[in-house]
């Protein structure tokens, strides 16, 4: 029990220390926008911990931190293990952080493990409005032109804002991910759903990651006087948007009954002219649609477009639907999933299989490397919220499984 207790104490210290690096008061949540001082402080902490345990450390041209045992050098293939430190505004302590500290603990507790820790930059997408930018830039999925077009709230693009943190557009191509450098990828993450917590399980092996389509829908009506315009003569864009939102919710419930985990979310809505006594003339809203197979995504995407077109036509509104992101569903590697199950059995643990409704950097890396994920139980399934919570003993359990898996 001594070694296990030591691991728990180290992991708890890691999580609490990183939680303290925040732009907001911790009692309202934890905010670490990519390339902010709080984000950099968290990354520097991980770098110091790795360096203190005889690791080589570098930052690639996309802004991702890498650390591996000095005995390996940078030439021998290793298992890639890690996650992200950036957060949504006023998020929780565990999202992303857990995967980083699990990798850190493997480096500390098992110095013979051929493991390279990675901290991916800008996973959440809330800083530059596109998720998983560090992994996308590292794999060549996005290039310099796109990185220069993406801007944060201060109006700075990814390359300009990241220059002080290692981003170097001139080196991107030369430092692109080379699959031959790695044995595979294992990412540990909180579940962000209630399944494991409700069933009393600590961890599960993730065998697939849901795909995602995101859209911006604009409904164009006619702004007019709120008192003088009769109800029969209105082309109210907001009323149309309200009908569309409820229709999308009903569609998601229908598809979930048919296919399993399918979700549609309208998380952002902009109304013009947004005045108390003016009928809304124009509304733009986001649509986030996710499903577990590419067939389900294709079916759902067609149904989303059909529904929005129908609402617009019936209400006499103009409609534009722009696709802003398309990420396919990703099956994870059966061999790496089996390795995690076998490691669990050797440790006397039983793990189940699950799929991820949320996107992760693993979805970007998996087409290039054998990859799998471990989920850790999350209380109530709450995430992106300061109430987010996972048990330290479950996090330590995941670290033991990862160490056993990579040492096999």
C-alpha positions as CSV (number, residue, x, y, z in Angstrom):
1,X,0.0,0.0,0.0
2,X,3.0,2.3,0.5
3,X,3.7,2.7,-3.2
4,X,0.0,3.1,-4.1
5,X,-0.4,5.8,-1.4
6,X,2.7,7.6,-2.6
7,X,1.3,7.6,-6.1
8,X,-2.1,9.0,-5.0
9,X,-0.4,11.8,-3.0
10,X,1.8,12.7,-6.0
11,X,-1.2,12.7,-8.4
12,X,-3.3,14.8,-6.0
13,X,-0.5,17.3,-5.6
14,X,-0.2,17.5,-9.4
15,X,-4.0,18.1,-9.9
16,X,-4.2,20.7,-7.1
17,X,-1.1,22.5,-8.2
18,X,-2.3,22.8,-11.8
19,X,-5.8,23.8,-10.6
20,X,-4.2,26.8,-9.0
21,X,-3.0,28.1,-12.3
22,X,-6.2,29.9,-13.4
23,X,-7.3,33.2,-14.7
24,X,-10.4,33.1,-12.5
25,X,-10.9,32.5,-8.8
26,X,-10.8,28.7,-8.3
27,X,-14.2,28.8,-6.5
28,X,-15.9,29.9,-9.7
29,X,-13.9,27.5,-11.9
30,X,-10.5,27.0,-13.6
31,X,-9.7,29.0,-16.7
32,X,-6.5,28.3,-18.7
33,X,-6.8,29.6,-22.3
34,X,-4.1,28.3,-24.6
35,X,-0.9,30.5,-24.5
36,X,-2.2,32.5,-21.5
37,X,0.0,33.0,-18.4
38,X,-2.0,30.4,-16.5
39,X,-1.7,27.8,-19.2
40,X,2.0,28.4,-19.5
41,X,2.5,28.1,-15.7
42,X,0.7,24.7,-15.8
43,X,2.9,23.5,-18.7
44,X,6.0,24.8,-17.0
45,X,5.0,22.8,-13.9
46,X,4.8,19.6,-15.9
47,X,8.1,20.4,-17.6
48,X,9.8,20.9,-14.2
49,X,8.4,17.6,-12.8
50,X,9.6,15.7,-15.8
51,X,13.0,17.3,-15.8
52,X,13.4,16.5,-12.1
53,X,12.9,12.8,-13.0
54,X,15.7,12.5,-15.6
55,X,13.6,13.4,-18.6
56,X,14.5,15.2,-21.8
57,X,12.0,17.9,-22.7
58,X,11.2,19.8,-25.9
59,X,8.4,21.8,-27.4
60,X,7.5,21.0,-31.0
61,X,6.7,23.6,-33.7
62,X,3.0,23.3,-33.1
63,X,3.4,24.2,-29.4
64,X,3.0,20.7,-27.9
65,X,5.3,19.7,-24.9
66,X,7.1,16.4,-25.1
67,X,9.1,14.6,-22.3
68,X,10.7,11.2,-22.2
69,X,13.4,9.4,-20.2
70,X,16.9,10.6,-21.0
71,X,18.0,7.0,-21.5
72,X,15.7,6.8,-24.5
73,X,17.0,9.8,-26.3
74,X,14.7,11.1,-29.0
75,X,15.5,8.3,-31.5
76,X,14.0,5.2,-30.0
77,X,10.3,4.4,-30.5
78,X,8.2,5.0,-27.4
79,X,4.6,5.0,-26.3
80,X,3.0,8.4,-26.5
81,X,0.9,9.2,-23.5
82,X,-0.8,12.4,-22.4
83,X,-3.6,14.9,-23.0
84,X,-4.1,18.7,-22.6
85,X,-3.9,21.5,-20.0
86,X,-6.1,24.2,-21.6
87,X,-9.6,24.5,-20.3
88,X,-13.0,25.9,-21.1
89,X,-13.8,29.1,-19.2
90,X,-14.5,28.3,-15.5
91,X,-14.0,24.6,-16.1
92,X,-13.1,21.8,-13.7
93,X,-9.9,20.4,-12.3
94,X,-9.8,17.1,-14.1
95,X,-10.6,17.5,-17.8
96,X,-7.4,17.0,-19.8
97,X,-5.3,17.4,-16.7
98,X,-5.9,13.8,-15.6
99,X,-4.3,12.4,-18.8
100,X,-1.2,14.6,-18.4
101,X,-0.6,13.7,-14.7
102,X,-1.2,10.0,-15.4
103,X,1.6,10.1,-18.0
104,X,3.7,12.1,-15.6
105,X,3.2,9.5,-12.9
106,X,4.1,6.6,-15.3
107,X,7.5,8.4,-15.9
108,X,8.0,8.9,-12.2
109,X,6.9,5.5,-11.0
110,X,8.3,3.3,-13.8
111,X,11.5,4.7,-15.1
112,X,12.0,1.6,-17.3
113,X,8.9,2.4,-19.3
114,X,9.4,3.6,-22.9
115,X,6.9,6.4,-22.6
116,X,6.9,9.9,-24.0
117,X,4.6,12.4,-22.2
118,X,2.8,14.8,-24.5
119,X,0.8,18.0,-23.6
120,X,-1.3,18.9,-26.6
121,X,-2.0,22.6,-27.1
122,X,-5.5,24.0,-27.6
123,X,-7.6,20.9,-27.4
124,X,-10.8,22.5,-26.2
125,X,-11.1,25.0,-29.1
126,X,-12.5,27.8,-26.9
127,X,-9.4,30.0,-27.3
128,X,-9.1,29.9,-31.1
129,X,-12.5,28.5,-32.0
130,X,-11.2,25.2,-33.4
131,X,-10.4,22.2,-31.2
132,X,-7.4,20.0,-31.1
133,X,-5.2,22.5,-32.8
134,X,-1.9,21.2,-31.3
135,X,-2.5,17.7,-32.6
136,X,-3.9,18.9,-35.9
137,X,-0.9,21.1,-36.6
138,X,1.6,18.4,-35.5
139,X,0.0,15.8,-37.9
140,X,-0.3,18.3,-40.8
141,X,-4.1,18.3,-40.6
142,X,-4.0,22.1,-40.5
143,X,-1.2,24.3,-42.0
144,X,0.3,27.7,-41.5
145,X,-2.4,29.5,-43.5
146,X,-5.2,28.1,-41.3
147,X,-3.2,28.8,-38.1
148,X,-2.8,32.4,-39.2
149,X,-6.5,32.7,-39.8
150,X,-7.5,31.5,-36.3
151,X,-7.7,34.3,-33.7
152,X,-8.2,34.4,-30.0
153,X,-10.3,37.0,-28.1
154,X,-7.4,39.5,-28.2
155,X,-7.3,39.3,-32.0
156,X,-4.0,37.4,-32.1
157,X,-3.6,34.5,-34.4
158,X,-2.3,31.1,-33.3
159,X,1.2,31.6,-34.6
160,X,1.6,35.1,-33.2
161,X,0.1,34.2,-29.8
162,X,2.1,30.9,-29.6
163,X,5.5,32.3,-30.7
164,X,6.6,32.8,-27.1
165,X,5.5,29.2,-26.3
166,X,7.4,27.4,-29.0
167,X,5.2,27.7,-32.0
168,X,7.4,28.0,-35.1
169,X,5.8,27.9,-38.5
170,X,9.1,27.5,-40.3
171,X,9.7,24.2,-38.5
172,X,6.2,22.7,-38.8
173,X,6.8,20.5,-41.7
174,X,10.2,19.2,-40.5
175,X,8.8,18.4,-37.0
176,X,5.6,16.7,-38.2
177,X,4.6,13.5,-36.4
178,X,6.5,10.5,-37.8
179,X,4.6,7.3,-37.0
180,X,7.9,5.3,-37.0
181,X,8.9,7.3,-33.9
182,X,6.1,5.8,-31.8
183,X,4.7,2.4,-30.7
184,X,1.3,3.8,-30.2
185,X,-0.8,6.3,-28.2
186,X,-2.7,5.9,-24.9
187,X,-4.7,8.9,-23.7
188,X,-6.4,8.8,-20.3
189,X,-9.4,11.1,-19.7
190,X,-12.3,11.6,-17.4
191,X,-15.5,10.0,-18.9
192,X,-17.5,13.2,-19.1
193,X,-20.6,11.1,-18.7
194,X,-22.2,9.2,-15.8
195,X,-21.9,5.6,-17.0
196,X,-18.9,4.5,-15.0
197,X,-19.8,6.4,-11.9
198,X,-23.3,5.0,-11.8
199,X,-22.1,1.4,-12.4
200,X,-19.4,1.7,-9.7
201,X,-16.6,1.1,-12.1
202,X,-13.3,3.0,-11.9
203,X,-12.1,2.8,-15.5
204,X,-13.1,1.6,-19.0
205,X,-11.4,1.0,-22.3
206,X,-12.6,3.4,-25.0
207,X,-12.9,1.5,-28.3
208,X,-14.3,4.4,-30.5
209,X,-14.7,8.1,-30.6
210,X,-17.8,9.7,-32.0
211,X,-17.6,11.9,-35.0
212,X,-18.8,15.5,-35.1
213,X,-20.4,17.9,-37.6
214,X,-20.6,21.6,-36.6
215,X,-22.6,24.2,-38.4
216,X,-23.6,27.9,-38.3
217,X,-27.2,28.4,-39.4
218,X,-28.5,31.8,-40.3
219,X,-32.2,32.5,-40.6
220,X,-33.1,35.8,-42.3
221,X,-36.5,37.3,-41.7
222,X,-37.6,40.9,-41.5
223,X,-37.0,43.3,-38.7
224,X,-40.1,45.4,-38.0
225,X,-42.0,47.3,-35.3
226,X,-43.0,45.1,-32.4
227,X,-46.3,47.0,-31.8
228,X,-47.4,47.9,-35.3
229,X,-46.8,44.6,-37.1
230,X,-49.6,42.2,-36.9
231,X,-48.8,38.5,-36.1
232,X,-50.0,37.4,-39.5
233,X,-47.5,39.6,-41.2
234,X,-44.4,38.8,-39.3
235,X,-41.2,37.0,-40.6
236,X,-39.7,36.5,-37.1
237,X,-36.2,35.0,-37.4
238,X,-36.0,34.2,-33.6
239,X,-39.4,32.4,-33.6
240,X,-38.0,30.3,-36.5
241,X,-34.8,29.6,-34.6
242,X,-36.8,28.6,-31.6
243,X,-38.8,26.1,-33.6
244,X,-35.6,24.9,-35.2
245,X,-33.9,24.3,-31.8
246,X,-36.8,22.3,-30.5
247,X,-36.9,20.4,-33.7
248,X,-33.2,19.5,-33.5
249,X,-33.7,18.3,-29.9
250,X,-36.6,16.1,-31.0
251,X,-34.5,14.8,-33.9
252,X,-31.6,13.9,-31.6
253,X,-33.9,12.0,-29.3
254,X,-35.3,10.0,-32.3
255,X,-31.9,9.2,-33.6
256,X,-30.7,8.2,-30.2
257,X,-33.6,5.7,-29.8
258,X,-32.6,4.3,-33.2
259,X,-28.8,4.3,-33.1
260,X,-27.7,4.7,-29.5
261,X,-25.6,7.7,-28.4
262,X,-26.5,10.6,-30.7
263,X,-26.6,14.2,-29.6
264,X,-27.4,17.6,-31.1
265,X,-26.6,20.9,-29.2
266,X,-27.4,24.5,-30.0
267,X,-24.9,26.3,-27.8
268,X,-24.7,29.7,-29.3
269,X,-27.3,32.1,-30.6
270,X,-26.9,35.7,-31.9
271,X,-30.0,37.8,-32.5
272,X,-30.2,41.0,-34.6
273,X,-31.0,43.7,-33.9
274,X,-31.5,42.3,-30.4
275,X,-33.8,45.2,-29.4
276,X,-36.7,45.1,-27.0
277,X,-39.3,46.5,-29.4
278,X,-38.1,45.2,-32.7
279,X,-39.1,41.9,-34.3
280,X,-35.8,39.9,-34.8
281,X,-34.8,40.1,-38.4
282,X,-31.8,37.8,-38.4
283,X,-30.6,35.0,-36.1
284,X,-27.4,32.9,-36.4
285,X,-27.0,29.8,-34.2
286,X,-24.5,27.0,-33.9
287,X,-25.4,23.3,-34.3
288,X,-23.1,20.6,-32.9
289,X,-24.1,17.1,-34.0
290,X,-22.3,13.9,-32.9
291,X,-22.8,10.2,-33.5
292,X,-20.7,7.1,-33.1
293,X,-20.4,5.8,-36.7
294,X,-19.9,7.6,-40.0
295,X,-23.1,6.1,-41.4
296,X,-25.1,7.6,-38.5
297,X,-23.3,10.9,-39.0
298,X,-24.3,11.0,-42.7
299,X,-27.9,10.1,-41.9
300,X,-28.1,12.7,-39.2
301,X,-26.5,15.5,-41.2
302,X,-29.0,15.0,-44.0
303,X,-31.9,15.1,-41.4
304,X,-30.5,18.3,-39.8
305,X,-30.3,20.1,-43.2
306,X,-33.8,18.8,-44.1
307,X,-35.3,20.0,-40.8
308,X,-33.8,23.5,-41.0
309,X,-34.8,24.0,-44.6
310,X,-38.4,23.0,-43.8
311,X,-38.6,25.4,-40.9
312,X,-37.3,28.3,-43.0
313,X,-39.6,27.5,-45.9
314,X,-42.7,27.2,-43.7
315,X,-42.0,30.6,-42.0
316,X,-40.9,32.5,-45.1
317,X,-37.3,32.9,-43.9
318,X,-34.1,32.8,-45.8
319,X,-31.7,30.1,-44.6
320,X,-27.9,29.6,-44.9
321,X,-26.2,26.5,-43.4
322,X,-22.4,26.6,-43.3
323,X,-20.4,23.6,-42.2
324,X,-17.7,24.8,-39.9
325,X,-16.1,21.4,-38.8
326,X,-16.4,17.8,-40.0
327,X,-14.6,15.2,-37.9
328,X,-15.3,11.5,-38.8
329,X,-16.0,8.9,-36.2
330,X,-12.8,7.0,-35.3
331,X,-12.6,3.4,-34.3
332,X,-9.6,2.8,-31.9
333,X,-7.0,0.2,-32.4
334,X,-8.1,-3.3,-31.3
335,X,-4.5,-4.3,-30.4
336,X,-4.0,-1.3,-28.0
337,X,-7.5,-1.8,-26.5
338,X,-6.6,-5.5,-25.9
339,X,-3.3,-4.5,-24.3
340,X,-5.1,-2.3,-21.8
341,X,-7.6,-5.1,-21.0
342,X,-4.8,-7.6,-20.5
343,X,-2.9,-5.1,-18.3
344,X,-6.0,-4.7,-16.2
345,X,-6.5,-8.4,-15.8
346,X,-2.9,-8.9,-14.7
347,X,-3.5,-6.2,-12.0
348,X,-6.6,-8.1,-10.9
349,X,-9.0,-5.6,-12.3
350,X,-12.0,-6.0,-14.6
351,X,-12.7,-3.3,-17.2
352,X,-15.6,-2.8,-19.6
353,X,-15.6,-1.3,-23.1
354,X,-17.2,2.1,-23.9
355,X,-17.2,4.7,-26.6
356,X,-16.5,8.4,-26.3
357,X,-19.2,11.0,-27.2
358,X,-16.6,13.8,-26.8
359,X,-13.8,14.4,-29.2
360,X,-10.2,14.2,-28.1
361,X,-6.7,14.6,-29.5
362,X,-6.7,10.8,-29.9
363,X,-9.2,11.2,-32.7
364,X,-6.6,13.2,-34.7
365,X,-3.7,10.9,-33.9
366,X,-5.5,7.5,-34.4
367,X,-5.4,7.5,-38.2
368,X,-1.6,7.6,-38.0
369,X,-0.7,5.6,-34.8
370,X,-2.3,2.5,-33.1
371,X,-4.3,4.3,-30.4
372,X,-6.7,3.8,-27.5
373,X,-8.1,5.6,-24.5
374,X,-8.9,4.9,-20.9
375,X,-11.9,6.6,-19.3
376,X,-12.0,7.4,-15.6
377,X,-15.3,7.6,-13.7
378,X,-16.6,11.1,-13.4
379,X,-19.1,12.0,-10.6
380,X,-22.6,12.6,-12.1
381,X,-21.0,12.9,-15.6
382,X,-20.4,16.6,-14.9
383,X,-17.6,18.2,-17.0
384,X,-16.7,21.6,-18.2
385,X,-17.9,22.8,-14.8
386,X,-16.1,23.5,-11.5
387,X,-18.2,20.7,-10.0
388,X,-16.3,18.1,-12.1
389,X,-14.9,15.4,-9.9
390,X,-13.0,12.1,-10.2
391,X,-11.7,10.0,-7.4
392,X,-7.9,10.1,-6.9
393,X,-7.8,6.3,-6.4
394,X,-9.4,5.8,-9.8
395,X,-6.8,8.1,-11.4
396,X,-4.1,6.1,-9.7
397,X,-5.7,2.9,-11.0
398,X,-5.5,4.3,-14.5
399,X,-1.8,5.1,-14.1
400,X,-1.1,1.5,-12.9
401,X,-2.9,0.1,-16.0
402,X,-1.1,2.4,-18.4
403,X,2.3,1.5,-16.8
404,X,1.5,-2.2,-17.0
405,X,0.3,-1.9,-20.6
406,X,3.4,-0.1,-21.9
407,X,5.8,-2.4,-19.9
408,X,4.2,-5.6,-21.3
